[in-house]
Amino acid sequence: MITTDTGGETPHSTVGAHEESGSPDHTVQLLSPTGDRLDDAVYSARAAHLDRAALEDLYRDMALTRRFDNEATSLQRQGELGLWPPSLGQEAAQVGSARALRPQDFVFPSYREHGVAWVRGLDMRRLLVLYRGRDHGGWDAYQHNYNVPTLVIGAHTLHATGYGMGIQRDGDIGTGDPDRDRAVVAYFGDGATSQGDVSEAMVFASAASVPVVFFCQNNQWAISVPTAKQSRIPLVHRGEGFGIPSVRVDGNDVIACYAVMDEALERAHNGGGPTFIEAVTYRMGAHTTSDDPTRYRSRAEEEHWRQRDPIARLRIHLEKSGTAPEFFDRVEAEADRLGEDTRAFCRALDKPDPESMFDHVYATSNSQIERERAWFRDYEASFDQEAQR
Amino acid sequence: MPAYQPFNLPDVGEGLTEADIVEWKVSPGDTVTVNQTIVEIETAKSLVELPSPYAGVVHEVLAEVGASVDVGSPIIVIDTDPGGEAAAPSDSGGEAETSGDVLVGYGTKAPSQARRARRHAGTTATAAPEQPPAPGPEPERLAPEPAVAAPEPASPSEAAPSSAVLAKPPVRKLAKDLGVDLSRLKGTGPGGIVTREDVNAAVENEQPERLVVYPGDDRPWLDGGTVSADGRTTRVPVRSVRRRTAEAMVASAFSAPHVTVITATDVTKTMKLVKTLREERDFADVRVTPTLIAAKALILAIRRHPEISAAWDDETQEIVYKHYINLGIAAATPRGLVVPNIKDAHRLGLHDLALALSELTTTARAGRTTPAAMTGGTVTITNIGTFGIDTGTPILNPGESAILAVGAITKRPWVHKNKVKPRWVTRLALSFDHRLVDGELGSRVLQDVAATLNDPARGLVWG
């Protein structure tokens, strides 16, 4: 077993420090697949304040994320989107972790983090713009402190570490002011851990004690390559190898995901440096709508994970603890409305104004761009003149 | 009012051009809801279930199970207002243009219209018609292996559906290029994957048996066929375009007594006119070809001899004279011979005729010609010159009384102003239905076509 010598000061930060005897790794779990809350010596306290109302909110987040995602998948199948990467099955990892963030924390997502976008307050429908090929997508990243998606696998982990180094230089860690201390989160998948960028990002983050959280959603499949073919050790040990406190969590347990992220952010905010989180989850859909998972994985495996569905598990728990059936009906009705809105929004997306391509070439306007814009405007207008003749 | 909404086959992958219908989950009369699964299709990449974009009642299913459908073609028509009053159903064929509101993907665009004129149009005179990618079949489809859902493999790491051939894309490409049927190979790579070496070995073994094997030959005509046990023949069921062509040829050849008259003519002035028109600003947005002038010449000839625009009605023992020209154009497409026609071509000026001509051929080459476009023709042009052929004896399109074959236009020695000069010369052949067209009438029509092509200025006199 690999352990990190932390002098015993942060025993819960390393995998195995509080594992059950005999097991090589410990996976933090606070909600069982059968909907029972579990005790954990270290993490239960971090989720103790999540009462039924808070859990109902988490349920709603996950249900709406799923509905949006399913609608987008259907839209792709109907020819309305060029491509779609479904988040189906990963709602707990995304929603639970994102709910632990403070507004000033900054997120670098990859392209599947629809649930994180939702929690950050981004209108999820804006995610469709890129996949409809209307334009390159994008938004003001500072509006919700949620960056635009990075499609290049793992590349944004470097950006996240760099952004975290900027936070250090701004002095926004360890001040004790909850409105000032900031952290960065990079969301990526198991496949990304095989990329050089991710290793480099972790080297720098560890060496410079950067306030960054590496949140790895291990959804078991890097397109068609299973995690076991990419790593001889559990991915959580990757973090340890860089000297980064690392923890593995049940990624389909929304409460546990919240708790481990809460711990990681607290460390970052306090100047304790990076954390690596392996959230063990499952991509229940295709990698993107362009592939066919039945070609590389078994139905038995899919069924195994369907029994561990993150939303069903929380629903069972809520039902046991007294949530009224009307609550679920309300959420379902809201999800249906979101689905319809999403469909209408997508179909209404029109071609962008051609001139808009000049808008974001430079941060501020300059004479060269203005000259080119004026030329282009004349050129476009010439067609109308031609038509009138 | 019933509202018939066609659903066009979307590109569910990235850049796919076609897919096969595996199973319909609904049939006409069924009520469907938005996102209800209606059909399972198989693309080159995967089996995919398509959800309905509309709620309503299934009006018509347009593609059979097993059919290979181009992306962008309508596959089902759904009535989104079934309670409404009956109204004349729109073309149930669901013309491609009607689906403009569906975005994706790379292949669902309606047939490209003539480009709008650019300011400096003169410098970009012609826009070549789009050449659609030839929809080559995957080699493994040659074998009659049913497309079925992947069976359940034992464990995820060995998830290898036994019915599918495992091979990497470059190996698939190699096999396709070499004409090797992947499904007949036994892969020697890890997990039974077919390797480059397997394909090369198969070529060495198979090559002597094959009649024609050359790189790039994807043999679409063998699609759906059954290879004989000895590998020396393939039996292909007669389907769609091939069947229609055969039926039309038999119907025509064995009911209408054909006569063909042939003449050679100097078309140098037509070639000059084509060149002039290509530089003409007004024609910058269309493709000007000798075929265009030949079409115009044929229209003028029929105007002068309208009695040739007729059809023999055997049932009523009548001759039906048609006071209009629906000009058919025989087009060789990846799917076979189709003869769409330009409706009321006699009303079109030269520019509009050129527009109609290029739109019709583009649509045909893209395989999107609608049945409506192929019926009601009155006369046809077949441009066999495209294949470098001098002339031939074309068979009438059923229901028509004449067909003009335009041969290759080549430079030949020709007596011009009493001297032998190199001139652009072509041969024209006109087949006609001798039941209603006599030799004199047929000859006069052909002579008029030849005269106009010889001196297009005659068009001013006759037009």
Boltz contact constraints between the chains, C-beta under 6 A:
constraints:
  - contact:
      token1: [A, 74]
      token2: [B, 35]
      max_distance: 6.0
  - contact:
      token1: [A, 74]
      token2: [B, 51]
      max_distance: 6.0
  - contact:
      token1: [A, 77]
      token2: [B, 12]
      max_distance: 6.0
  - contact:
      token1: [A, 77]
      token2: [B, 50]
      max_distance: 6.0
  - contact:
      token1: [A, 77]
      token2: [B, 51]
      max_distance: 6.0
  - contact:
      token1: [A, 78]
      token2: [B, 53]
      max_distance: 6.0
  - contact:
      token1: [A, 79]
      token2: [B, 10]
      max_distance: 6.0
  - contact:
      token1: [A, 79]
      token2: [B, 102]
      max_distance: 6.0
  - contact:
      token1: [A, 79]
      token2: [B, 104]
      max_distance: 6.0
  - contact:
      token1: [A, 80]
      token2: [B, 103]
      max_distance: 6.0
  - contact:
      token1: [A, 82]
      token2: [B, 104]
      max_distance: 6.0
  - contact:
      token1: [A, 82]
      token2: [B, 105]
      max_distance: 6.0
  - contact:
      token1: [A, 290]
      token2: [B, 13]
      max_distance: 6.0
  - contact:
      token1: [A, 290]
      token2: [B, 14]
      max_distance: 6.0
  - contact:
      token1: [A, 292]
      token2: [B, 46]
      max_distance: 6.0
  - contact:
      token1: [A, 294]
      token2: [B, 150]
      max_distance: 6.0
  - contact:
      token1: [A, 296]
      token2: [B, 159]
      max_distance: 6.0
  - contact:
      token1: [A, 297]
      token2: [B, 156]
      max_distance: 6.0
  - contact:
      token1: [A, 297]
      token2: [B, 159]
      max_distance: 6.0
  - contact:
      token1: [A, 298]
      token2: [B, 152]
      max_distance: 6.0
  - contact:
      token1: [A, 298]
      token2: [B, 153]
      max_distance: 6.0
  - contact:
      token1: [A, 298]
      token2: [B, 156]
      max_distance: 6.0
  - contact:
      token1: [A, 298]
      token2: [B, 159]
      max_distance: 6.0
  - contact:
      token1: [A, 299]
      token2: [B, 152]
      max_distance: 6.0
  - contact:
      token1: [A, 301]
      token2: [B, 156]
      max_distance: 6.0
  - contact:
      token1: [A, 382]
      token2: [B, 119]
      max_distance: 6.0
  - contact:
      token1: [A, 383]
      token2: [B, 116]
      max_distance: 6.0
  - contact:
      token1: [A, 386]
      token2: [B, 117]
      max_distance: 6.0
